[in-house]
Amino acid sequence: MRDEADRLVAEQIRYYDDRASEYEDLWFRRGRYDMGEAFNEGWFRETALVEAAADAFDASGSVLELACGSGIWTRRLAPRARRLVAVDSSSSMIELNRGRFGAVNVEYVHADVFAWEPAERFDAALTGFFISHIPPDRFARFWERLATWLQPGGRLFLIEDADAPSRPYSGAVVEDGPAFAHRRRLADGREYTIVKRFFAPEELTATLDALGWDADIRSSGQHLVYGTTWPR
């Protein structure tokens, strides 16, 4: 199973490298992700709620952004943080983000988060849509390491896709594969198999509790879960 997880993580990095230019189409409901007025209205109501919560988190000191991607959250963190370290395993995402939101207080790090170790500790951290891409056998170790990256009293704000009856999506499940392996397709038809898990607030809270983290995880409604967690 470890070899399978390693293979999926490597393919996952390629997927996000190749998806960089279209990544935000889903967040902003453009092109093939435009689901019509009624759906989009509900989606934007929930994303506005989560964005407001991320702003209220007020990460204003030394801040770590894990899996910074194209900058959906960097654009909100960079103006507030005294120093922002933005890490991603995709070089395409890093360059796209840097071109949009690069500033003197932002340091970009192209690295495998599962192997990277920071040279400092942070007052706060944020990650959007990353922990769902962690294979189960790496999950506990990730949180153990993350606890050492935060200053005493440091907190993490997270955003993830919510568990729902419609997830995983039709066609995404890999037959005879592990439950966390799901297919994804780009606009040009290229297909990839990646790690993807979905969380309910109470399930994620319980999981984090067992790993030594307290948490305040909430649902935005139908699509997202979000909240703050901190090591005990």
C-alpha angles and dihedrals in degrees: 000000000000091000089051092050091049090051092050093049090052091049089046090058090051090049093055092043089055094040097051097103093051100032097104094049089087095049092049095035096237129158114342090005093061100110098180135273099291096047094041092051091056092045094052091046089057096043090050089054092051093044090052090050091050089052091048089053082071101201095192105149129055104335135190121206113195117204092004092184119177093339109269088141099023089068089060097041102044098066091050104039123088086210127004124194108195115194129189137157092218115084090196092056092047093052093046091049093046092051091053105035108013111139138159091266094051122086116190120210122192103203146127102261090210091062103027122104120191121227091221143037123247136223091218142358137202132195128181120198096342109105089060087064095056113105112238093245090058097043102090093043091051092056091044090055094042091056089062092052094062129080116239105287092020119147139201124219114204137186124194144163111270125241110251140160089259093056131126087040122241109279094016097096116097110224113233089005130114116283091249094057113098134170124238130187130204124219090261092056100256111145131211136178115225142166112268129164130174126217138204114209095244093046093050092045091053092047092051091046090056089052093053100263129122115214146185102203121172141180121242089206117271109350115035145038121203143162149113130295133180136182117256 
